[in-house]
Amino acid sequence: MRTINHWIGGGPSPRAVERTADVFNPATGEVTAKVAMATPADVDAAVDAAAAALPAWREASLAKRARVMFAYRELLERRKVELAALLTAEHGKVAADALGEVNRGLEVVEFACGLPQLLKGEFSENVSSDVDSYSIRQPVGVVAGITPFNFPAMVPMWMYPLALACGNTFVLKPSERDPSAANFCAELLAEAGLPPGVFNVVHGDKVAVDRILTHPEVGAVSFVGSTPIAKYIYDTGTAHGKRVQALGGAKNHMVVLPDADMELAADAVIGAAYGSAGERCMAISVMVAVGDAADRLIPLLKERIAKLKVGPGDDPSNEMGPLVTRAHLDKVRGYVDTGVAEGAELVVDGRDPKIPGHERGFFLRPCLFDRVTPSMTIYADEIFGPVLSIVRVATYDAALELVHANQYANGVAIFTNDGGAARKFQHEVRVGMVGINVPIPVPMAYYSFGGWKASLFGDTHVHGKEGVHFYTRGKVVTARWPDPRFRGVDLGFPQNR
């Protein structure tokens, strides 16, 4: 059986593989490959390779770094269908969704192609007599990314294109559940002209993560995952002197006001709740129906759910694929069972999927709950599956209060035809990303992605200008060239003259 190895120093690691984990096809439940699980020594080898490559890459011109990004972008564009197929095979998402993921990652690569413009500093002439001052931004050094299973191509692309274009070298620890995308991208980067050791991949679990977080040569760590792990990453990394951005979990609400276009709202929430089987940190998992909105929406939702085609992701006619593992399927089903036990009304029950020919696949059809209350487990927890909860409230103010009471603040949406209500909402809501008649407000590459509260640990979001600042350090230079008019010792504090 194929073994997916680490990528270190420009090629597959020559080190003996000591541990492996199974990689599944979620649609069939079959093991399709083994993935190497890194030891601390494997991580050390990757960091050593990155450290050795750093001086030359850091000194490479901005033009050279940009050319590598341009070449990588062209290779990705030509081979994105292949990359998307790897996502479908190991994650399970349908082909159209996988290709959409790759395209959104490509946008960040394109943003990185223009990084020389964003790395320009500032210059002030004559801050004092014949003294100039200017700022520059320089790379952090060896940096690392720890990324989740749900976007094995896009989320790493939020990180390493900017980090590399800024002059850093990179160690990526992707999810061991769908590892092939990382190696595929490493090969394309090498083909694009990236020198050996500038980009490295180590596969593994907590063993690899802990070594990255404690390694003295790693200067910064980016993470996307659940809130408990994000907090652990942040606490451990910062305790070891690292710069850390750790994006955590979510419980994204979609507020529907009574004046909204209900057909539009129904279409939007179906895609946002059940796309990628709900395995998105920006998925809508709670619909907050104001006034009589729920009574008008539920028939529309039931009609649309009944038409959704669920099956293996490599069939282009399917709209929703399986969950990523058997363990995750069991966990999500358990939440549905708990919701029923706690008194929520299960309007659509997807626990008996019946996918002909794929009985061993990790499938769960869409589930829809009504009359959910904030005290229920299905409301409080991040389920990360195709489960949508409807919470009924009487007023806009009650909807806003509900959103603010939640521990997460990643994304939120409002559906309304009232421009004043929409503007009031975007101003008042305390959430990091806001959609107005847009259910999944994932920012474009030139804006930064990130939430508030328990959805983010650290000071900066990913990609965009905040990403550039995360992967660089500021330096201010004050300069005066020798002038015979300024001689002699002066012990006074420097002053502007």
N, C-alpha and C positions, 0 to 999 in steps of 0.2 A: 504494500500500500504506500502511496505517495506520502512523503514527509515534508512539511513546509518548514524550512529552516530559517534561522536568523540571517539578516543581510548586514554584514559588517565589513567596513573597509573597502567597499566597492563590489562585493560579491557574496555568495553564500558563505556562512561561517565554516571554517575548516575544523572547528572544535567538535568533539564527539558529543552526541545528543544523549543526555542522561535521563531526561523525563519527556514524555509526550502527553498530549491530550487529544481526544477525538474531535474531529470536525464533521458536522452532520449536514446532510441535505434535509432541511426542515420539511420539505414537501413529502418525503418518503420515510423519514426517520432513520435512514441508513447512514452509517459512517462512511465518508468519502475520502478522508485523509487523516493523517496525524500531524499535529503541529508541535514543534519543539518548544519546551517550556524552559525559559532561561534560568540559569543559576546565577548567583552573584558574580561569578567569574565571567559569565557571558556578558553581563551588563558592563562589567569592568572593561572587557575587550572592546565593546562598542564605544564606550566613553573614551577609552584610550585612542581609538581610531579617530574619533571626532576631535579630540584634543590635538592629535598630531596633524590633522588636516587644517586646524583653525588658523595658524599664522598665515599660510599662503592664501586661504580663502578670504580672511579678514582684509588682507592687503590687495586683493583683486579689485580692479576698478569697478565702479558702479556700472559702467558700460558692459563689462564682461558678465557681471552677475545678471544684468537685465537680459543679455543675449541668451544666457542659459535658460532663464524663465520663458523667453519667447520661444525657444526651441522646444522646451517641455510642453508649453501650451499647444504647439502644433502637433506634437506626438499624441498628447491626450485627445485632441480633437479628432485625429485620424483613428484612434483606437478606443474611443469611449464606449463603443458597443461591446467590445471585449471586456472592458472593465465592468460595465453594467451587468454582463452575464455572470461574472464572478460574484457580484453582490447577490444576484438572484439565487445562485447555486448554494451559497453559504448562509445568507441572511434569510432568504425566502421571499423578499419583496418582489412584486410583479415587475416585469421588464420595463414598463413605462415609468414606474416610480424609481427604479434603479437608474435609468438614464437621466431622469430629472435630478437625482442626487448628484450624478457626475457633472452635469451641466452647471449646477449651483457651485460646486467646487471649482470648476473651471473659471468662474467669475472672479474668484479670489486669486487664482494664478494670473489672470489678466490684470487685476489690480496690482499685483506684485511686479508685473512687467514695467509699470510706471513708477516704481518706488524711488528712483533717483530724484523725481520731483518732490517727493514727500520727505526726503532726507536732507533737504536744503535747510541750512541754519539761518540765523539772523546776524546782521552786522550793523554796528553803530559807530560812526566816525566821530572822533573828538569828544569822547565822554569826559575827558579832561584834556588839558592842553597837550596836543600831539599824542594822545592816548586813544587807541581804538579798542572796542570790545565786541566779541562775536561768540556765537554759540554753535556747537556742532553736536551731532548725535553719533555714537559709536556702538558697535555690537556688544552684546553682553558676554558672548563666548560660546561655550557648549550649553545648549538648551535642550529640553526634552518635552515631548508631548505624550500624554496618556489618554487614549481615546476609547469611546464606547462601541458596542456592537451595532447600534441601530443605524449609524451612518459611517460605515467603514472606509468610505472614500472621501466624503465631503468634510467631515469634522477634522481629520488630519490636514486637509487642504486649507482649513481655516488658520492653521498654525504654520506649517513648515514653509510654504512659499514666501510668506513675509519674513520669517526668521532667516531663511537662506538669503533672500535678497538684501536683508540688512547686514549680512556679513557674518552671521552665526553659523555654527555647525549644529547638527540636529540628531537626536536619538528618539525614535518613535517606538512606543510600546502600544500597539493596537490591541483590540479585544482578541482573545484567543478563540472566540466563537466563530469569527469570520476573518481569518488572517490573510487570505491570499491577495486582497486588494493592496495592502501595504507593500508587499513584495513586488507586485506588478508595477506600482508607481515608482518604487526604487529602481527597477530596471529601466523605466522610461527616463528617469532623471539621469542615470548614467549614460544612456544613449544621447541625451540632450547636451552632454558635455560637463556634467557636474563631476568635479574631481573625486576620486575614491576617499571615503571617510567623512565627507561633508554631510552625507545623509545615511543613517544607519537604522536598522529595524531589529528590535529584540521582541520576541513573542514570550508570553508568559502570564503569570498571575501575581499574587501579592509579593512573592519572593522578588520578582523583577521590579515591581513598583517600589518596594521598600529600599532596594539598593539605589534606584534612581534618586529617591528623595533624600538619601543620606550621603550620596557620593560627593566628595568635596569639589570635584571638577565641574559639576553641573550647576550653572548659575541661575537658571530659571526653569520653571515647570508650568506647562499648561495642561488643564484637565477638563474633561466633560464627562459627567456621569451622575449618579444619584447623590442626594444631599449628604447622607452620612459619610460616604466615601469622599465627597468633595471637602467636607470639613476635616476629615483625617488627612487628606492630601495637603490642605492649607496649613493645618497645625504642624504636621511633621516637616513639611518643606521649609516653612518659615523658621521653625526652630533650628534648622540646619543652615540658616543664613541665605535661603534662596528667595528669589522673586517668584511669587505664585499667583496664578489666576486659576480658580477652580469653580467651574460652573456646575451647579447642582440640579436638583429635581424641579418638578413643576406640577401644578394643578391648574391648568389654564381654563379660565371661564370665558364663555361667550354670552354676553348680555343681549337679550332680544327685547326691544321695546315694542309696545303694542302697535306703533305706527310703522313698523318695519315691513319691508317687502317679504312676506312669509315664504313665498316660493324661492326667492334668492337665499333667505336664511336657511331653509331646509336643504337646499343643494349644498350650501357652504359647510354646514355642520356635518353632513354625511361624509364629505371628503376629509374634513379636518379631524373627525373623530375616528374614522375607520381606515383611512389611508395608511398604508404600511402596517396594517393590523394594529393601529394605535400605538406602535412602538416609536413614537416621536416625542422629544422633549417639548415640542411646540404643539402637540395634539390638543384638540379641544376635548376635555374629559368632563366638563360641567357646562350645561346650558342653563343660564339663569333666565327664566321666562317671567317677564314682568306683566302683571295684569292678566289678561286672558290669552296671552301669547301661547302658553302651553297647549290649551285646548285647540287652538287653530293649527299648531305645528305638528302635534303628535300624529294625526292622520297622514300628513305629508311625509313625515319621517318613516312611518311604517310602510307606506307605499314604496318609498325609495329603497329601504332596506331589503324588501322582498325581491327587488330586481337586481340586487348586487350579486355578481358572480364571484364565488370564492373557490379558489383552487390553486394548483401549482403555478409559481410565478413565471415559468417559461412558456406558458400558454398565453399568447397575447390577448386572448379574449377575457381572461380573468382580471378582476379589479382589485382583489384582496388576496394575499397569500397567507401562509402559515405564520405562527409565532416561531421564535428563533430556536428554542429547545423544548424538550419534553418537560423539564423542570419548570420553565417559565410558563408553559401552557397550564400545568397543574396549579401553579400559583394564581394565575388569572382566573381560572375556573373556580378556585377556592374563594376568590373575592366575590364572584357572582353568587355562589352559594351563601356567603355571609350576608350579602345585600338582601337576599330573599329572607333569610332568617331574622334580619333586623327590621323587617317590615317595609322595605321599599317595594314598589310595584314593578315587577319585571314585565314590561310591555312586549318586548321581543327577547326570546330566549334562544341564544345561539350555541348552547352547550352540547347539542347533538349534531355535529356538522355534516356527517354523511357525504364525504367526498369520494365518489366511486373510484376505485383503484388506488386510493391514497389513504387507506384506513389507518396506517401507521404514522401518517404525517401529523404535524403538530398544529392542527387546525382548530379554530374556534370561530364560529360565525358571529356577526355583530350582535351585541347585547344592548338593550335600551331599558333604562330604569326611569320611572316617574316617581314623583312625590318623595324624593330623597331629601334628607335633612342633614344639616352640618354635623350632627352627632354621630352619623353613621360612618362605618369604616370605609365604605366605598367612596364617600365624600372626602374623608380626611387623608387617605393614603394615595400615593401615586401608583396607579395600577399598571400602567404601561401595557395596555392591551385594548382590544376593540370593545370597550365598555363606556357608554355615555350615560351620564346621570343628569336628570332634569330636576332643578330646584325651583320651586314656585315662590315668587315674592310679589308684594302688592305694588311697590313703587320703585322708581329709579334710585332714591336714597337708600332703600333697603338692599337693592342690588349692589350698590357701591360699598355699603357696609359689609356685605357678605364677602366681596372680593378682598377688602382690606383686612378682614379677620383671618384670612387664610395665611398659613406660614410661608407659602410660596408667593413669588411675584415675578415670574418669568415672562409670560405673555398673557394678553387679555384682548378681547375683541368686543365691539358693540355694533349691533345692527339696528339702524334707524334711518328714517328719511328726514329727520329733523336736524338741520345743520347746527342749530344752537345747542341741542342736546349732545351732539357728537363733540363739538368744541369744548363744552363744559366737561364732558367725560375725559377727553384727552388731557385736559388741564388738571383735573382733580385726582384721577386714578393714580395710585402709587404702585406702578408696575413698570418693569423695564422696557417692554415692547408692546405697543398698542396698535390694534387694527381697527379701522373704521370701515365697516362693511367688507372687511378682509379678515378671514378667520384665522389664518396662520401668518402673522406679520413678521416673517423672517427678513431681517434687513438685507439689502444688497451689499456687495462686498465693500463698497466705499462708505458704508455706515457700520457701526460695530454691533455685535450680537451679545446680549447678556441681560440677565434679570436683576432683581433687587431681593433684599431680605434673604431667606434661606436658599434662594436660587443662585447666589453668587457669593463666593468667598475670595476676597482680594479687592484691589482697587480699580482694575481695568477689565473691560470686556474684550472679546476676541475680534480679530480682523479689523478692517478699517483703520482710522488714524490711531485709535487706542491700541490696536495690535502692533502698529509700528513703534509706538512709544514703549510698549511692554518689552519688545525685543531689542531696544536700544537704550543707552544711557546718555544723559545730557552732560555736556562739558562746556563751560564758559571760559573763554580766553580773554585776558586783558593784556594788551601789547603796546609797548613803546619802543621804537628803534633808538639806538644810542644817539644822543644829541649833546654836543659840548656845553649847551646852556644848562643842562641838568647834571651837575656834579656835586659831590659832597654828601656827607651822611646826614640823614634827617630821621630822627626817632619819633616824629609825630605820626599820628594815625593818617593814612592816605586820605586825601580830600580831593574833591573835584575843584579845578581852578579854571 
